[in-house]
Each structure stands twice: as C-alpha cells, then as structure tokens.
C-alpha cells in the first residue's frame, strides 16, 4: 500500500469496528493496548515506521490523550438507521462500548450470585470457555484493585471492564478437547460407546458412574485413590496455561497398555486430575505476587461434569462456582453490556457494571473443597510430583542440548 493511502487508514479490532459501524462513532474499549500491543519502539524495530508515525494514536489506549477510550458498556450512541436496517432492528437502541467474546464471557460469569452484594466480587479467578467462538483455549482472568504483575499473564490492564480495577489474563488448557482426545484414542473407547448409546447417556456421565462404582468395589476412601500410583502431564498441543511451563509434552507414568473399560476409566480420571493440578499451578502463580484468590468461576460445558469440578475444588483448595447461565455466558455478558449502555441518564452517567451483573446473573452453584484428609494429602503430593515432572522435562532438555552443543 502506498504511504499516502496508508496514512488515511485506521486500525481497529473487530469489536471496535463493529460499534463504529453501528453508531458512526469511534470510541474504543480500553483493552485495545492489551491485544494489539503496538509501541513506537517495537514498531521501529519491526520496520513499521508508518505505523508508529501515523497510527499509534489510534492504537494506544490512553483516554483523551490518543483518542476516546472507554470501559465496557459505556454508551457510544444510538444505533444508526443504516445499521438498524442491516440488522433488522429499530434505530435508536443504546449501543455501548463493546468487548470481545472472552471478555463478555467474563462479565456473564462472575456476577453469579452466591453471596449477594459487592463484597463477594473482590478476590476471584475466573475461567471462561470460549469454544463457542471457535477459539482453541479458554481464558483465566484475575482481578485486583492494585497493580500486580503475574508471570505468564497478559496485562495487567486498568479499567478495561470495571473502573478502578486491574485485570490480568492468561491462556488456558483446552479441557474439553483434551478429555475428548484422551478418550477417543483409547482402545476401549468404541466398545464402551456401544454401552453409552444403549443407556442414552454421555461418555462422561457413564465413566463418572463407573469410577464411583470401582471406588466402592475396592473399598477406597475416594476416587483419587484408584490412580494413586499413576502420574500424568497432558500438554498434547502445547495448550497449557501460559502461567505454567509452555514447552511441556505429554508424559505418563504408571499405567500399562491395558485395553479394558477399567483402563479407559483410569485414563479419563488421570486427565481430569491433570487439569485440576494444572489449575492449581496457575492459582499459585497468580497468588505469588500478591493476589489471594478465594474462588474459581467456571463456565462452559465442563460445568456439567461434577466429578471434574469437585476434583478442581479439592485440588486447589478453593470454592468452584458455576453460574446460572454457564452454557451461554458470552451472550449473557453481551446483554449485560447492553443493559449498562441503556442505563445512561440525561447526564450520560450509567449504572455501576457490578450492580447490573449482580442483578442479572441469577444464583450460582457452589462446589466446596473436599474434606477427606487422606484425599487432600494424596492430591497435595500428586501436585508436588506434577511440578517435578515439569522441572524434569526442562532438565532433560538442558542435558541433551548440552551434549548436542558440545
């Protein structure tokens, strides 16, 4: 593109482009610098002088310094006539500053009403399943009132969704994809699925019942005891939380190459245990620089798996909260953002986003950590071994590279 034409171009994320098309107004969400990340020095190093000279003012997110930037849901203007015709909606509808699907999922998740009032919203970790949007990984978001840097997290970003709050975001494990992959590649999967279809249930519910039955038959204190001598790390697609090690590979210690239904159930449990221990790794990484997370809010289809949710709660030692609209949190969050825009009075001031989230979110379901002493001790030592597996892979690579470079 020639420089004259390039100088007339503007750079937008999709969410900001859509609100501009809807209203003919150019007000962006404060998350822009988090996602685009252009800085003058970086632009010059990457030989993008044109970007740094003519477009940084449109990319940087300092409100009223380099353009108008607002927090989620702040009113931009009414829906234009043209956009109304295109969408089949009446013009004049309130339009607020937009957010991405993951951020909308955050808004639609964390308002789950378990202890009504603003006090319960201070210390949380939130995971959001955004697979509805065809992304490969959900996100984990940590909120604080102070500036805290977390290893492996993007941000922190100020006032992105809530004025006066810092939010840091990290990638996450593809829970559903990992579970499905581990099951579908097991030799006993097809034979077991015949029974699943006959019983008109899901493979997850079937295996959860199987695990409970096996625990009772062996007279064990908990399902965790079934796999007490097995150790698994399952980063098959390098999809682990960015707060954890990002160059890990799949490692498994203990199970033989069994082809029975029992072996399939153990493989399924080990995968869930890995997800739980990996989540604990993220929480400890977040807490290290100053957070004190007391609960994890989940959304998405994994919320239907009570065994997985309980395992995460017990492994991490925190409450797991399932929102009322767990299967539609992004859509619900978008509605909340719209409600904030519509709440603007004659002076342009809107209702507090927390209050709208609290009012519109409905009751959440709380899963408390297990209290069995033996199970807690077992999961604690399994976590130590999980961390050792991560360090061992690093050490193995270091020793091999040392030989290769010598």
URRAQUI-V580203 format. One record per residue. N is the residue number from 1. PSI is psi in whole degrees, -180 to 180 (NA if undefined). Layout:
BEGIN
n->N psi->PSI
n->N psi->PSI
END
This chain:
BEGIN
n->1 psi->135
n->2 psi->156
n->3 psi->-35
n->4 psi->-43
n->5 psi->-40
n->6 psi->-36
n->7 psi->-21
n->8 psi->-2
n->9 psi->156
n->10 psi->146
n->11 psi->128
n->12 psi->147
n->13 psi->161
n->14 psi->-43
n->15 psi->-37
n->16 psi->-34
n->17 psi->-39
n->18 psi->-43
n->19 psi->-32
n->20 psi->-43
n->21 psi->-36
n->22 psi->-29
n->23 psi->-11
n->24 psi->18
n->25 psi->144
n->26 psi->86
n->27 psi->127
n->28 psi->161
n->29 psi->145
n->30 psi->-6
n->31 psi->-3
n->32 psi->-49
n->33 psi->-26
n->34 psi->-44
n->35 psi->-38
n->36 psi->-43
n->37 psi->21
n->38 psi->130
n->39 psi->155
n->40 psi->-44
n->41 psi->-44
n->42 psi->-41
n->43 psi->-40
n->44 psi->-40
n->45 psi->-37
n->46 psi->10
n->47 psi->44
n->48 psi->52
n->49 psi->-38
n->50 psi->-38
n->51 psi->-47
n->52 psi->-31
n->53 psi->-39
n->54 psi->-10
n->55 psi->-11
n->56 psi->-32
n->57 psi->-22
n->58 psi->-11
n->59 psi->-42
n->60 psi->147
n->61 psi->37
n->62 psi->112
n->63 psi->136
n->64 psi->4
n->65 psi->-46
n->66 psi->39
n->67 psi->165
n->68 psi->121
n->69 psi->136
n->70 psi->166
n->71 psi->168
n->72 psi->132
n->73 psi->-9
n->74 psi->136
n->75 psi->134
n->76 psi->-47
n->77 psi->178
n->78 psi->156
n->79 psi->130
n->80 psi->163
n->81 psi->-45
n->82 psi->-46
n->83 psi->-37
n->84 psi->-42
n->85 psi->-43
n->86 psi->-35
n->87 psi->-9
n->88 psi->32
n->89 psi->153
n->90 psi->140
n->91 psi->159
n->92 psi->-11
n->93 psi->139
n->94 psi->135
n->95 psi->129
n->96 psi->166
n->97 psi->128
n->98 psi->167
n->99 psi->159
n->100 psi->170
n->101 psi->-39
n->102 psi->-41
n->103 psi->-38
n->104 psi->-39
n->105 psi->-37
n->106 psi->-48
n->107 psi->-38
n->108 psi->-7
n->109 psi->-48
n->110 psi->-5
n->111 psi->-1
n->112 psi->123
n->113 psi->100
n->114 psi->-35
n->115 psi->90
n->116 psi->145
n->117 psi->165
n->118 psi->-17
n->119 psi->-31
n->120 psi->1
n->121 psi->11
n->122 psi->-44
n->123 psi->99
n->124 psi->150
n->125 psi->143
n->126 psi->128
n->127 psi->141
n->128 psi->123
n->129 psi->110
n->130 psi->25
n->131 psi->-19
n->132 psi->-28
n->133 psi->14
n->134 psi->27
n->135 psi->158
n->136 psi->-20
n->137 psi->146
n->138 psi->-173
n->139 psi->152
n->140 psi->133
n->141 psi->131
n->142 psi->133
n->143 psi->142
n->144 psi->160
n->145 psi->-10
n->146 psi->160
n->147 psi->111
n->148 psi->129
n->149 psi->128
n->150 psi->134
n->151 psi->129
n->152 psi->6
n->153 psi->147
n->154 psi->138
n->155 psi->-153
n->156 psi->154
n->157 psi->138
n->158 psi->137
n->159 psi->20
n->160 psi->-51
n->161 psi->-24
n->162 psi->128
n->163 psi->134
n->164 psi->10
n->165 psi->148
n->166 psi->136
n->167 psi->132
n->168 psi->144
n->169 psi->144
n->170 psi->156
n->171 psi->169
n->172 psi->172
n->173 psi->141
n->174 psi->82
n->175 psi->-54
n->176 psi->-42
n->177 psi->-41
n->178 psi->-46
n->179 psi->-46
n->180 psi->-43
n->181 psi->-46
n->182 psi->-35
n->183 psi->-49
n->184 psi->-20
n->185 psi->2
n->186 psi->141
n->187 psi->-28
n->188 psi->1
n->189 psi->-50
n->190 psi->-44
n->191 psi->-40
n->192 psi->-36
n->193 psi->-27
n->194 psi->-44
n->195 psi->-38
n->196 psi->-45
n->197 psi->-42
n->198 psi->-36
n->199 psi->-1
n->200 psi->52
n->201 psi->-171
n->202 psi->158
n->203 psi->-33
n->204 psi->-45
n->205 psi->-39
n->206 psi->-48
n->207 psi->-32
n->208 psi->-44
n->209 psi->-40
n->210 psi->-44
n->211 psi->-42
n->212 psi->-42
n->213 psi->-42
n->214 psi->-37
n->215 psi->-43
n->216 psi->-43
n->217 psi->-36
n->218 psi->1
n->219 psi->49
n->220 psi->157
n->221 psi->-32
n->222 psi->165
n->223 psi->-31
n->224 psi->-29
n->225 psi->-22
n->226 psi->-36
n->227 psi->33
n->228 psi->-25
n->229 psi->14
n->230 psi->141
n->231 psi->129
n->232 psi->135
n->233 psi->124
n->234 psi->36
n->235 psi->79
n->236 psi->-35
n->237 psi->25
n->238 psi->38
n->239 psi->10
n->240 psi->159
n->241 psi->139
n->242 psi->-17
n->243 psi->-24
n->244 psi->-171
n->245 psi->135
n->246 psi->-3
n->247 psi->26
n->248 psi->153
n->249 psi->170
n->250 psi->129
n->251 psi->141
n->252 psi->133
n->253 psi->128
n->254 psi->-66
n->255 psi->139
n->256 psi->175
n->257 psi->61
n->258 psi->154
n->259 psi->15
n->260 psi->168
n->261 psi->-34
n->262 psi->-41
n->263 psi->-38
n->264 psi->-44
n->265 psi->-40
n->266 psi->-41
n->267 psi->-43
n->268 psi->-46
n->269 psi->-45
n->270 psi->-36
n->271 psi->-43
n->272 psi->-39
n->273 psi->-42
n->274 psi->-44
n->275 psi->-42
n->276 psi->-44
n->277 psi->-36
n->278 psi->-38
n->279 psi->-41
n->280 psi->-38
n->281 psi->-42
n->282 psi->-45
n->283 psi->-43
n->284 psi->-35
n->285 psi->-41
n->286 psi->-41
n->287 psi->-26
n->288 psi->-45
n->289 psi->0
n->290 psi->-12
n->291 psi->163
n->292 psi->77
n->293 psi->132
n->294 psi->-12
n->295 psi->155
n->296 psi->126
n->297 psi->122
n->298 psi->152
n->299 psi->164
n->300 psi->179
n->301 psi->-24
n->302 psi->-16
n->303 psi->-22
n->304 psi->-11
n->305 psi->93
n->306 psi->-35
n->307 psi->-45
n->308 psi->-46
n->309 psi->-41
n->310 psi->-38
n->311 psi->-40
n->312 psi->-45
n->313 psi->-45
n->314 psi->-43
n->315 psi->-40
n->316 psi->-16
n->317 psi->28
n->318 psi->163
n->319 psi->139
n->320 psi->129
n->321 psi->127
n->322 psi->117
n->323 psi->160
n->324 psi->-42
n->325 psi->50
n->326 psi->-25
n->327 psi->0
n->328 psi->40
n->329 psi->-33
n->330 psi->-43
n->331 psi->-43
n->332 psi->-42
n->333 psi->-39
n->334 psi->-38
n->335 psi->-38
n->336 psi->-42
n->337 psi->-43
n->338 psi->-38
n->339 psi->-36
n->340 psi->-45
n->341 psi->-40
n->342 psi->-15
n->343 psi->-1
n->344 psi->133
n->345 psi->-175
n->346 psi->-29
n->347 psi->0
n->348 psi->-5
n->349 psi->141
n->350 psi->163
n->351 psi->149
n->352 psi->133
n->353 psi->-39
n->354 psi->-45
n->355 psi->-40
n->356 psi->-43
n->357 psi->-43
n->358 psi->-40
n->359 psi->-36
n->360 psi->-9
n->361 psi->-21
n->362 psi->175
n->363 psi->141
n->364 psi->161
n->365 psi->132
n->366 psi->132
n->367 psi->115
n->368 psi->156
n->369 psi->146
n->370 psi->154
n->371 psi->2
n->372 psi->120
n->373 psi->-42
n->374 psi->-42
n->375 psi->-43
n->376 psi->-42
n->377 psi->-41
n->378 psi->-47
n->379 psi->-31
n->380 psi->-45
n->381 psi->-31
n->382 psi->-34
n->383 psi->-43
n->384 psi->-40
n->385 psi->-34
n->386 psi->-46
n->387 psi->-39
n->388 psi->-38
n->389 psi->-41
n->390 psi->-48
n->391 psi->-37
n->392 psi->-41
n->393 psi->-40
n->394 psi->-44
n->395 psi->-41
n->396 psi->-44
n->397 psi->-43
n->398 psi->-44
n->399 psi->-40
n->400 psi->-45
n->401 psi->-33
n->402 psi->-43
n->403 psi->-44
n->404 psi->-37
n->405 psi->-18
n->406 psi->NA
END
